[in-house]
Amino acid sequence: MAYSVGIFLDPESSKTITDLWRKLAEMHVSESLFRAAFRPHVTLGIADRLQLEPCTQYLAEFANTHAAFPLTFSSLGLFPSQSSGAVFLGVTPSPQLLEIHIDFHLTFSVYGEGLRRYYFPGIWVPHCTLADGITCDVAPKALEVCQETLLPIRATAAGIGILEFPPGHELLSYVLRSH
């Protein structure tokens, strides 16, 4: 199992993305996210192993010291792969988002082992996955379904939490402080 730490969205934008997950599942493009027991999120980092108790305390403090902030989903993208690609909504990288990502990684590396390099500051592509496990033959259908969503989607980064996968469930979450 692996652990992901993600930024959770406000209810309205979460519903928009969950509706896309449902539509992709109904079209037999990708069902894993729709069936997973977690909310739409923007992943800040992934670790193969995680010291849960100290990381939980760290995230509680993180949520108290970081305020909710706006996010804009402004693009549709594809991480290509022959067997396990992903379609995603791209997040416009605001200074606030990048600062939070760097702040997070300064401590996350202490609690996580086997960190996924493509989530490191300077390499990370901020996104919300819409469909995963996408093969090259299904990618056009996934993109076609997702193109029906009007962009940009204005959202609020409202919380932070830990997800465990597979199979995909939310272990805990904290609300980011109000302004």
Solvent accessible surface area in square Angstrom, and as a share of the most:
residue,aa,sasa,rsa
1,M,149,0.66
2,A,5,0.04
3,Y,33,0.12
4,S,4,0.02
5,V,0,0.00
6,G,0,0.00
7,I,0,0.00
8,F,1,0.00
9,L,7,0.03
10,D,26,0.14
11,P,116,0.73
12,E,139,0.63
13,S,4,0.02
14,S,13,0.09
15,K,129,0.54
16,T,48,0.28
17,I,0,0.00
18,T,49,0.28
19,D,46,0.24
20,L,10,0.05
21,W,9,0.03
22,R,95,0.35
23,K,74,0.31
24,L,0,0.00
25,A,8,0.06
26,E,106,0.47
27,M,83,0.37
28,H,147,0.66
29,V,15,0.09
30,S,14,0.09
31,E,64,0.29
32,S,59,0.38
33,L,17,0.09
34,F,78,0.32
35,R,169,0.62
36,A,19,0.15
37,A,68,0.53
38,F,32,0.13
39,R,93,0.34
40,P,3,0.02
41,H,24,0.11
42,V,0,0.00
43,T,12,0.07
44,L,0,0.00
45,G,0,0.00
46,I,17,0.08
47,A,0,0.00
48,D,51,0.26
49,R,131,0.48
50,L,20,0.10
51,Q,89,0.40
52,L,70,0.35
53,E,122,0.55
54,P,44,0.27
55,C,0,0.00
56,T,34,0.20
57,Q,104,0.46
58,Y,27,0.10
59,L,0,0.00
60,A,29,0.22
61,E,111,0.50
62,F,7,0.03
63,A,2,0.02
64,N,106,0.54
65,T,90,0.52
66,H,32,0.14
67,A,15,0.11
68,A,16,0.13
69,F,1,0.00
70,P,91,0.57
71,L,5,0.02
72,T,30,0.17
73,F,0,0.00
74,S,54,0.35
75,S,52,0.34
76,L,46,0.23
77,G,15,0.15
78,L,63,0.31
79,F,71,0.30
80,P,107,0.68
81,S,41,0.27
82,Q,151,0.67
83,S,80,0.52
84,S,73,0.47
85,G,3,0.03
86,A,15,0.11
87,V,0,0.00
88,F,18,0.08
89,L,2,0.01
90,G,6,0.06
91,V,7,0.04
92,T,63,0.37
93,P,73,0.46
94,S,36,0.23
95,P,116,0.73
96,Q,73,0.32
97,L,1,0.00
98,L,73,0.36
99,E,110,0.49
100,I,6,0.03
101,H,3,0.01
102,I,83,0.42
103,D,47,0.25
104,F,0,0.00
105,H,16,0.07
106,L,127,0.63
107,T,39,0.23
108,F,0,0.00
109,S,58,0.38
110,V,98,0.56
111,Y,41,0.16
112,G,7,0.07
113,E,90,0.40
114,G,37,0.36
115,L,40,0.20
116,R,71,0.26
117,R,157,0.57
118,Y,126,0.48
119,Y,18,0.07
120,F,60,0.25
121,P,52,0.33
122,G,89,0.86
123,I,77,0.39
124,W,22,0.08
125,V,73,0.42
126,P,11,0.07
127,H,16,0.07
128,C,1,0.00
129,T,34,0.20
130,L,2,0.01
131,A,0,0.00
132,D,56,0.29
133,G,47,0.45
134,I,3,0.01
135,T,46,0.27
136,C,69,0.41
137,D,119,0.62
138,V,41,0.23
139,A,9,0.07
140,P,86,0.54
141,K,88,0.37
142,A,0,0.00
143,L,50,0.25
144,E,115,0.51
145,V,8,0.05
146,C,4,0.02
147,Q,133,0.59
148,E,111,0.50
149,T,28,0.16
150,L,161,0.80
151,L,65,0.32
152,P,68,0.43
153,I,17,0.09
154,R,171,0.62
155,A,8,0.06
156,T,50,0.29
157,A,0,0.00
158,A,31,0.24
159,G,5,0.05
160,I,0,0.00
161,G,0,0.00
162,I,0,0.00
163,L,3,0.02
164,E,20,0.09
165,F,60,0.25
166,P,94,0.59
167,P,112,0.70
168,G,4,0.04
169,H,60,0.27
170,E,48,0.22
171,L,65,0.32
172,L,41,0.21
173,S,47,0.30
174,Y,62,0.24
175,V,125,0.72
176,L,4,0.02
177,R,109,0.40
178,S,96,0.62
179,H,168,0.75
